[in-house]
Amino acid sequence: MKALKDILYKVHINSVTGSTNIPVNELHFDSRKVSPDDVFVAVRGYVSDGHEYIEKAAESGAVAIICESMPDQIINGVTYVEVDDTHEALAIMASNFYDNPSKNLKLVGVTGTNGKTTITTLLYQLFKKAGYKVGLLSTVKIMADEEEYKATHTTPDSLTINKYLSLMNETGVEFCFMEVSSHGIHQKRTEGLEFVGGIFTNLTHDHLDYHKTFKEYLDVKKSYFDKLPKNAFALTNIDDKNGLVMIQNTKAKKYTYALKSYADYKAQILENQIGGLYLKIDDNEVWTRLIGTFNAYNLLAIYAAANLLGLEKLEVLRLLSELESVSGRFQYFVSEGKITAIVDYSHTPDALKNAMETVNSIRTGNEEFIAVVGCGGDRDKGKRPVMGNIASTLSTKAIFTSDNPRTEDPQVIIDEMEKGVEPQNFKKTLSIVDRKQAIKAACQMANANDIILIAGKGHETYQEINGKRIDFDDMKTVKELLKELNK
């Protein structure tokens, strides 16, 4: 057991009531999990405030309470520590509790609106192929070298992050690649972690239900780079208009990558087709299995990061050619009837536009391009008409359907998507609330050589409807339907 005073190392403390020279068993920010000799950190959440459960935590045996304001009732034998920010305190305490595991490996964070999952997962793949023990903290899954664990958030809470980093230490992991979301940065989940590098992909319209303004969203992302240490690297996409803004105040060593601009790491697309991408990177040519301009950016970021982490450039190029697409990220298959079905996680306007433009770039123009698109409920409503416009403009037929409606009426969400459809595209759109029926309609419409894009859910194997998670897998569904229809 560790002493409370050791776990509080580097936490900004305003006042203490009681002793900090006491042994503690576990840290918790959920009062329901508190047992005797645990510490309860009262975190102000998006839905509830942990300060309301301080008394309950003490009754459950908590020996210490970390809070932003002292409760009215002080219980004898319980230590109360007042801090300015319990999110930050929790992250630092979690790192101390697990013996600062990020210091014992090379941790690289990837942030941006799109590309985080692909870059982190493919970096994990690449370094595994290079013979290293590697960790992964992503939206899709958590990996401690060969062991796989289920992921619940893009950036887990700070206790979970440090728990898995500690597990990676035990398994001898040398490199770890981590998705860093704007929510995670804003909620201080990455405080106390020691990064050797940070990668910025792009910044587009997303999460404005949470951040309220684009400037706040940008500033939160930028704050991650502001805190990188001087011995780390900051790698940014300067084809994005916010690329240089991200690194303008960082102490880390600055590096750039681009397809269109002069940069430290430069790539050119030589061929882009359904079978993959043929790229020229730093005057060397490489064939990869991934498709689309957005994946050219992802691959270039991977190449640059691997090189900055010490791998030889030619070795990295060889490994790039062996990488396979990430689950739900422009993942495709061709049916027996020669219909190409693509499943993609594109749930933002920019991601959807990228995916659809990629399909159009590899089409001959003679095929039908059918897009099945939905928008999530209880999330940023402003992007719904925008995505409706993109889907109806860039396809030959757009089917609007449910994504994860959550607590909203799915028909209302679809109605808001339809508001973005321009008059000349009305006849190209169709609305089917049931997602399986929408995919079935797309399969029935498609003929040989046609392309179906199913966007929005990607790797997710469920739908959230009225508070319940219902099993649903886009890729499994479209494969079954095309086989059933013998197409």
C-alpha positions in Angstrom: 0.0 0.0 0.0 1.2 3.5 -0.8 1.1 6.5 1.5 -1.4 9.3 0.6 1.4 11.9 0.8 3.4 10.0 -2.0 0.3 9.8 -4.2 -0.2 13.5 -3.8 3.3 14.4 -5.1 3.1 17.3 -7.6 -0.7 17.9 -6.9 -1.5 21.6 -6.4 -3.0 21.6 -2.9 -5.0 24.4 -1.3 -5.6 23.0 2.1 -5.6 19.7 4.1 -7.7 18.6 7.0 -6.3 15.4 8.6 -3.1 13.4 8.0 -1.6 12.6 4.6 0.8 10.1 6.2 -1.8 7.2 5.9 -1.7 4.1 3.7 -4.3 3.9 0.9 -5.6 0.9 -1.0 -7.1 2.2 -4.3 -8.1 5.4 -6.0 -11.7 6.0 -7.3 -13.8 8.7 -8.8 -16.9 6.6 -8.7 -18.3 6.5 -5.2 -20.0 3.1 -5.9 -16.6 1.4 -6.2 -15.2 2.8 -2.9 -14.1 0.2 -0.3 -12.3 0.7 3.1 -8.9 2.4 2.9 -9.6 3.8 -0.6 -9.3 7.4 -1.7 -12.3 9.1 -3.4 -11.7 11.9 -5.8 -14.8 14.1 -6.3 -14.8 15.0 -10.0 -17.3 17.4 -11.6 -18.6 15.5 -14.6 -20.6 16.4 -17.7 -23.7 14.8 -16.1 -23.1 14.6 -12.4 -20.9 16.1 -9.7 -18.8 13.8 -7.5 -19.0 16.3 -4.7 -22.6 15.2 -4.1 -21.3 11.7 -3.2 -18.6 12.6 -0.7 -20.6 11.5 2.3 -21.5 8.2 0.6 -17.8 7.6 -0.2 -16.9 8.3 3.5 -19.6 5.9 4.7 -18.2 3.2 2.4 -14.8 3.5 4.1 -12.8 6.1 2.2 -9.9 7.3 4.3 -9.3 10.4 2.2 -11.4 12.7 0.0 -10.0 14.9 -2.7 -12.3 17.8 -3.5 -12.5 21.3 -5.0 -14.6 22.6 -2.1 -14.8 21.3 1.5 -18.1 19.6 2.4 -20.2 21.1 5.2 -19.8 18.0 7.3 -16.3 16.8 8.2 -16.1 13.2 9.4 -13.5 12.4 12.0 -10.8 10.0 10.8 -11.2 11.0 7.2 -8.6 13.2 5.5 -9.9 16.0 3.2 -7.6 17.5 0.6 -8.8 20.7 -1.2 -7.5 21.3 -4.7 -8.3 23.7 -7.6 -9.0 21.0 -10.1 -9.9 17.4 -9.2 -9.6 16.3 -12.9 -6.0 17.3 -12.8 -5.4 16.0 -9.3 -6.9 12.6 -10.3 -4.6 12.3 -13.3 -1.4 13.2 -11.4 -2.4 10.9 -8.5 -3.1 8.1 -10.9 0.3 8.4 -12.4 1.9 8.4 -9.0 -0.2 5.5 -7.8 1.0 3.3 -10.7 4.7 4.5 -10.3 4.6 6.9 -13.3 4.5 4.1 -15.9 4.7 6.5 -18.9 8.3 7.3 -18.0 9.3 3.6 -18.6 8.2 3.5 -22.3 8.1 5.8 -25.3 4.6 7.3 -25.4 3.3 9.1 -28.5 0.0 10.9 -28.6 -2.1 11.4 -31.8 -4.7 14.2 -31.8 -6.9 15.8 -34.5 -10.5 15.4 -35.7 -9.8 12.5 -38.1 -7.1 9.8 -38.5 -6.3 9.2 -34.8 -7.4 5.5 -34.8 -5.7 4.7 -38.1 -2.4 6.3 -37.2 -2.1 4.8 -33.7 -3.3 1.3 -34.9 -0.9 1.3 -37.9 2.0 2.5 -35.8 1.3 -0.3 -33.4 1.2 -2.8 -36.4 4.4 -1.3 -37.9 6.5 -1.4 -34.7 5.3 -5.0 -34.0 6.5 -6.0 -37.5 9.8 -4.3 -36.7 10.2 -6.6 -33.7 9.3 -4.4 -30.8 6.9 -4.9 -27.9 4.2 -2.3 -28.4 1.2 -0.8 -26.6 -1.9 0.7 -28.1 -4.6 2.9 -26.5 -7.3 3.5 -29.2 -11.0 3.9 -29.8 -11.2 0.4 -31.1 -9.1 -1.5 -28.5 -6.3 -1.5 -26.0 -3.2 -3.6 -26.6 -0.5 -4.5 -24.1 1.8 -6.1 -26.7 -0.1 -9.4 -27.5 -2.9 -9.0 -24.9 -6.1 -7.3 -26.1 -8.6 -5.4 -23.9 -11.9 -3.7 -24.7 -11.8 0.1 -25.2 -14.8 2.2 -24.0 -13.6 5.8 -24.8 -11.3 7.4 -27.3 -9.1 8.6 -24.4 -9.9 6.5 -21.3 -10.1 8.1 -17.8 -6.7 8.8 -16.2 -6.9 5.8 -13.8 -7.5 3.4 -16.7 -4.7 5.0 -18.8 -2.2 4.5 -16.0 -3.4 1.1 -15.2 -2.8 -0.2 -18.7 0.5 1.7 -19.0 1.6 -0.1 -15.8 0.5 -3.4 -17.4 2.6 -2.5 -20.4 5.6 -1.9 -18.2 5.1 -5.4 -16.7 5.1 -6.9 -20.2 8.2 -5.1 -21.4 6.5 -2.7 -23.9 8.9 -0.2 -25.4 6.6 2.0 -27.5 3.0 3.0 -26.9 0.7 4.8 -29.3 -2.3 6.7 -27.8 -5.3 8.5 -29.3 -5.7 11.8 -27.5 -9.2 13.3 -27.9 -10.3 16.8 -27.2 -12.5 15.6 -24.4 -9.5 13.8 -22.8 -7.3 16.9 -23.0 -10.1 19.2 -21.7 -10.8 16.8 -18.8 -7.1 16.6 -17.9 -6.9 12.9 -18.5 -3.4 13.2 -19.9 -1.9 15.3 -17.1 1.0 13.6 -15.4 1.9 11.5 -18.5 5.3 11.9 -20.1 5.1 11.9 -23.9 8.1 11.6 -26.2 6.0 12.8 -29.2 2.8 14.3 -30.4 1.1 14.1 -33.9 -1.5 16.5 -35.2 -3.7 15.2 -38.1 -6.3 17.9 -38.9 -9.0 20.0 -37.4 -12.6 20.1 -38.7 -16.2 20.6 -37.5 -16.8 18.2 -34.6 -17.7 18.0 -30.9 -19.2 21.5 -30.9 -22.0 20.1 -28.7 -19.2 19.8 -26.0 -16.8 22.6 -26.8 -19.5 25.1 -28.0 -17.1 27.1 -30.3 -14.5 26.0 -32.9 -12.0 28.3 -31.2 -12.4 26.4 -27.9 -12.0 23.1 -29.7 -8.8 24.4 -31.4 -7.4 25.8 -28.2 -8.0 22.5 -26.3 -6.1 20.6 -29.0 -3.3 23.2 -29.0 -2.9 22.9 -25.2 -1.7 19.3 -25.7 1.3 20.5 -27.8 1.9 23.5 -25.5 2.6 21.0 -22.7 5.0 18.7 -24.6 8.5 18.7 -23.1 11.5 20.1 -25.0 13.0 16.6 -25.6 9.8 15.4 -27.3 8.8 15.9 -31.0 5.8 17.7 -32.3 4.8 16.5 -35.8 2.1 18.5 -37.6 0.2 18.4 -40.9 0.9 21.8 -42.4 -1.6 21.2 -45.3 -4.2 21.8 -42.6 -4.7 25.6 -42.0 -4.4 25.0 -38.2 -1.3 22.8 -38.5 1.3 25.5 -37.6 -1.0 27.1 -35.0 -0.9 23.8 -33.1 2.9 23.9 -32.6 3.5 27.7 -32.4 4.1 27.7 -28.6 5.4 24.2 -28.1 8.8 23.6 -26.4 9.1 20.3 -28.3 11.2 19.9 -31.5 9.0 20.9 -34.5 8.5 18.7 -37.6 6.0 19.0 -40.5 4.5 16.7 -43.1 2.4 17.5 -46.1 1.3 16.4 -49.6 0.8 19.9 -51.0 3.2 22.2 -49.0 7.0 22.3 -48.5 7.6 20.1 -45.4 10.2 18.0 -43.5 8.3 14.9 -44.7 6.7 15.1 -48.1 4.6 12.6 -50.1 3.1 12.4 -53.6 0.2 10.2 -54.7 1.3 8.4 -57.9 -1.7 6.0 -58.1 -5.0 5.8 -56.2 -7.2 2.8 -56.9 -9.4 0.2 -55.2 -6.4 -2.0 -54.6 -4.4 0.6 -52.8 -2.1 3.6 -53.0 1.2 4.0 -54.9 3.1 6.8 -53.1 6.4 8.6 -53.5 7.8 9.5 -50.1 11.1 11.3 -49.8 12.0 10.3 -53.3 11.3 6.6 -52.7 8.3 4.8 -54.1 6.1 2.5 -52.1 2.9 0.5 -52.7 0.4 0.3 -49.8 -2.9 -1.5 -49.3 -4.7 1.5 -48.0 -6.9 3.7 -50.2 -7.5 7.4 -50.6 -5.9 10.8 -50.1 -6.7 10.9 -46.4 -4.8 7.6 -46.0 -1.9 9.1 -47.8 -1.7 11.7 -45.0 -2.1 9.0 -42.4 0.7 6.9 -43.9 3.0 9.9 -44.2 2.4 10.7 -40.5 3.3 7.1 -39.7 6.4 7.2 -41.8 7.6 10.5 -40.2 6.8 9.4 -36.6 8.6 6.0 -37.1 11.6 7.8 -38.4 11.6 10.3 -35.5 11.4 7.3 -33.1 14.6 5.9 -34.6 13.6 3.6 -37.4 15.5 3.7 -40.7 13.5 5.3 -43.6 13.9 2.4 -46.0 12.9 -0.1 -43.3 9.8 2.0 -42.6 8.8 2.1 -46.3 9.1 -1.7 -46.4 6.9 -2.0 -43.3 4.4 0.5 -44.7 3.8 -1.8 -47.7 2.8 -4.6 -45.3 0.2 -2.7 -43.3 -3.5 -3.7 -43.4 -6.5 -1.4 -43.1 -8.0 -0.7 -39.6 -11.4 -2.2 -38.7 -14.1 0.2 -39.8 -11.7 2.7 -41.4 -12.5 2.5 -45.2 -12.6 -1.3 -44.8 -13.9 -2.9 -48.0 -14.7 -6.2 -49.6 -15.9 -7.2 -53.1 -18.9 -9.6 -53.2 -19.2 -12.6 -55.6 -21.4 -10.4 -57.7 -18.6 -7.8 -58.1 -20.2 -5.2 -55.8 -17.7 -3.3 -53.6 -19.0 -2.6 -50.1 -17.0 -0.1 -47.9 -17.6 0.5 -44.2 -16.2 3.7 -42.8 -16.4 5.5 -39.4 -16.9 8.9 -41.1 -19.2 10.6 -38.7 -18.1 14.2 -39.3 -18.7 16.3 -42.4 -15.0 16.4 -43.3 -14.5 12.6 -42.8 -17.6 11.9 -44.9 -16.4 14.2 -47.6 -13.0 12.6 -47.6 -14.5 9.1 -47.9 -16.9 10.0 -50.6 -14.3 11.9 -52.6 -12.0 8.9 -52.3 -14.7 6.6 -53.8 -15.3 9.1 -56.6 -11.5 9.3 -57.3 -11.4 5.5 -57.9 -14.6 5.2 -59.9 -14.6 5.0 -63.7 -17.9 7.0 -63.7 -20.0 4.1 -65.1 -20.9 2.6 -61.7 -23.6 3.6 -59.3 -22.3 5.0 -56.0 -24.8 4.4 -53.2 -24.1 6.0 -49.8 -25.9 4.9 -46.6 -25.4 7.7 -44.1 -26.7 8.6 -40.6 -26.0 11.1 -37.8 -25.7 10.4 -34.1 -28.4 11.5 -31.6 -27.7 13.7 -28.6 -24.6 15.2 -30.4 -23.7 18.2 -32.4 -26.8 18.9 -34.5 -25.2 21.6 -36.7 -23.4 19.0 -38.8 -26.5 17.1 -39.8 -27.6 19.2 -42.7 -24.0 19.6 -43.8 -23.6 15.8 -43.9 -26.9 15.5 -45.7 -25.7 17.9 -48.4 -22.4 16.1 -48.8 -24.0 12.6 -49.0 -26.5 13.7 -51.6 -24.1 15.8 -53.7 -21.2 13.2 -53.9 -23.2 10.0 -54.5 -25.5 8.8 -57.3 -28.0 7.7 -54.6 -28.0 8.6 -50.9 -30.0 6.7 -48.2 -30.4 8.5 -44.9 -30.9 6.2 -42.0 -30.3 5.8 -38.2 -26.8 5.8 -36.7 -26.9 5.8 -32.9 -30.1 7.8 -32.3 -29.6 7.4 -28.5 -32.5 9.3 -26.8 -33.6 11.2 -29.9 -36.3 10.3 -32.5 -34.3 8.9 -35.5 -36.8 10.4 -37.9 -36.2 13.9 -36.5 -32.4 13.4 -37.0 -33.0 12.3 -40.6 -35.3 15.3 -41.2 -32.5 17.6 -40.1 -30.1 15.8 -42.5 -32.6 16.3 -45.4 -32.6 20.1 -44.8 -29.1 20.2 -46.3 -30.2 18.5 -49.6 -30.2 20.9 -52.5 -33.3 20.9 -54.8 -31.5 19.3 -57.7 -30.5 16.3 -55.5 -34.0 15.6 -54.0 -34.6 12.7 -56.4 -31.3 11.1 -55.4 -32.2 10.7 -51.7 -34.2 8.1 -49.8 -35.0 7.9 -46.1 -35.2 4.5 -44.3 -35.1 4.7 -40.5 -34.2 1.1 -39.8 -30.4 0.8 -40.5 -30.5 -2.9 -41.6 -33.4 -2.1 -44.1 -31.4 0.9 -45.4 -28.4 -1.3 -46.0 -30.6 -4.0 -47.6 -32.1 -1.4 -50.0 -28.6 -0.3 -51.0 -27.7 -4.0 -51.7 -30.9 -4.5 -53.8 -30.2 -1.3 -55.8 -26.6 -2.3 -56.6 -25.4 -4.2 -59.6 -22.0 -5.6 -60.7 -19.2 -3.0 -60.3 -21.3 -0.6 -58.2 -20.0 0.7 -54.9 -21.8 0.9 -51.6 -20.4 3.1 -48.8 -21.9 2.6 -45.3 -20.8 5.5 -43.2 -20.9 6.6 -39.6 -20.4 3.5 -37.4 -17.2 1.8 -38.7 -15.8 -0.6 -36.1 -18.8 -0.3 -33.7 -20.8 -3.5 -33.3 -23.9 -2.0 -31.7 -26.6 0.7 -32.0 -27.6 2.9 -29.1 -31.4 3.3 -29.1 -33.2 4.7 -26.1 -30.5 3.9 -23.7 -30.0 0.3 -24.9 -27.1 -1.1 -26.9 -28.4 -3.4 -29.6 -26.0 -5.7 -31.5 -25.3 -4.3 -35.0 -22.3 -4.7 -37.2 -22.3 -2.8 -40.6 -19.7 -5.1 -42.2 -21.3 -8.3 -41.0 -24.7 -7.0 -42.1 -23.7 -6.0 -45.6 -21.8 -9.2 -46.2 -24.8 -11.3 -45.1 -27.3 -9.3 -47.2 -25.2 -9.5 -50.4 -24.7 -13.2 -49.9 -28.5 -13.6 -49.3 -29.3 -11.7 -52.4 -26.6 -13.6 -54.3 -24.9 -10.4 -55.4 
